[in-house]
Amino acid sequence: MADVIIRGGTVVDGTGETDAFRADVVIEDGRVTAVEEGAAADGATEIDADGLVVAPGFVDIHTHYDAQVFWDPTLSPSPLHGVTSVVGGNCGFSIAPLEAEHGDYLMRMLARVEGMPLDSLEQGVPWDWTSFGDYLDRLDGRLSINAGFMVGHSPLRRLVMGEDATQRAATEDEVARMGALLGESLAAGGMGFSSSWARTHNDGAGDPVPSRHATAEEIVDLCRVVGEHEGTTLEFIPMVGPFEDWAKDLMTDMSLAANRPLNWNILVVLAGLDELTEGQLSAGSHAAERGARVIALTIPHGISPRLSFASGFLLDTIPGWEKPMTLPHAEKMDLLARADGRAQLLERAREGGAIGGLANWGQYVLTEVFAAENSAYEGRSVAEVATEQGKEPFDALLDIVVADDLRTGFSFPPSGESKEDYQARVKVWRDDRAIIGASDAGAHLDFLATFNYATALLGNAVRDYGVIPLEEAVYRISGEQADLYGLRDRGRLVAGAHADIVVFDPETVGPEPIVSREDLPGGGWRLYGGATGIERVLVAGQEVVRGGELTDARPGTVLRSGRDTATVTVPGG
């Protein structure tokens, strides 16, 4: 007997090949048993979807919910945007495997590189598991949505090498021990291997994270381990900015060693930058020529990072600012308040060639202020405020920042939301060298709010600009991701699939405004935003979102490689 029937909706099945059609969706024991008009389902709970779209739940393959799962099993706000499956542990930053003496280092690394408040990590996470399997077992039966986790390079290196992980290359024996740990973790259900060489990735002391000290040979050796385990994959960040030839070669070698596709983060697409975009996508062509597969993760809407001296993220990429941005709060306040401290920072930026780039202080818009005396500045540019006060832009900004106890939010001028931008993006979405993703949900909590990419895509690209059909858009954020990661019976709304479903109003779907929300352990806060038009979200046939609100249901599956994923190989494999 059916448990639930979603009646009379417009089904978009996530294949990208079938036109939308009117049908009923019948659910039994967490699976879809029928998608047909006029389905009989006596005794089932009925959901009226007349006038609404019924689609497979969206799949987000680049998140950092590894720690948040312990204090927020809903993994909010992702479900509010129609996401029913996520993958964490990206960029080399998983929190398993673990040994007690390394927990503090991993906490401080995450606080620094992924913008998670240290107090929240200390108070909200138990940090008392050991193996990757132990970590996954802790999550069984407690999640609203489905979640799988990559095995990160940095914790592997820290466990094997201790403090030397951020000092030197590994020995042959140490690489072998890392490989053994990785193999155990993948056998326990890790979704794959992730790593990073990005210069933006620094630990709590301001030093490059462990994975940045690895040689190419070490990384490729670990990728070979991945190829020994069913249903696994690769994720990597080689560098920031236009790729050099070595980055293309390394990603190709990684893909070939594992016989798995590799996705890299992040490709930002804007109108008028076709040459830059093609330069990045050429990594995929370079790999394909050798029988490998390298895919860009691209965010499908404009990005407006919220910078803050409290975290210092991105600001720490200004040459010479790595250490100052990791100072304790009181010391950083003192540095920014002093005239000689400001002069020192400006001189370092000037010597590093950052003036006119990130260090063009007048360009920023003050998006959020906190001190009462700063209230009149919110929404205005630093240049405008500086002119009004008769100050240099850097001084005007830092006076506001110090008064706000470093919490001031400031951003680049809004950009990337024109029809021309979306027309440029849709070409990339249709390129087999790229895939939509890169939300970073669960990380950079005071810096980015790109967890809303799915509803932004549906609202902007589909409805407002009409640059992509609804059927294709749904495929690009559900079936395509499921195929890349080999997710079994997910990403499509067909008979036999898991009943992970989103019901939304195509006329109103979109992201709500981003606000600061103080709901983290230890009194921490984050950028947060729900969605409009997402009426219901079901996981395994149970409602986890109803009327735009999270429910108490916890039907999510902890995704384990091999059991929940099939192996996806490369063309030459």
Secondary structure, 3 states (H helix, E strand, C coil): CCCEEEEEEEECCCCCCCCCEEEEEEEECCEEEEEECCCCCCCCEEEECCCCEEEECEEECCECCCCHHHHCCCCCCHHHHCEEEEEECHHHCCCCCCCHHHHHHHHHHHHHHCCCCHHHHHHHCCCCCCCHHHHHHHHCCCCCCEEEECEEHHHHHHHHHHHHHHCCCCCHHHHHHHHHHHHHHHHCCCCEEEEECCCCCECCCCCECHHHHCCHHHHHHHHHHHCCCCCCEEEEECCCCCCCHHHHHHHHHHHHHHCCCEEEEEECCCCCCHHHHHHHHHHHHHHHCCCCCEEEEECCCCCCCEECCCCCCCHHHCCCCCCHHHCCHHHHHHHHHCHHHHHHHHHHHHHCCCCCCCCCHHHCEEEECCCHHHHHHCCCEHHHHHHHHCCCHHHHHHHHHHHCCCCCEEECCCCCCCHHHHHHHHHHHCCCCEEECCCCECCCCCCCCHHHHHHHHHHHHHHHCCCCCHHHHHHHCCHHHHHHHCECCCCCCCCCCECCEEEECCCCCEECCCEEECCCHHHCCEEECCEECEEEEEECCEEEEECCEECCCCCCCECCCCCCECCCCCCCC
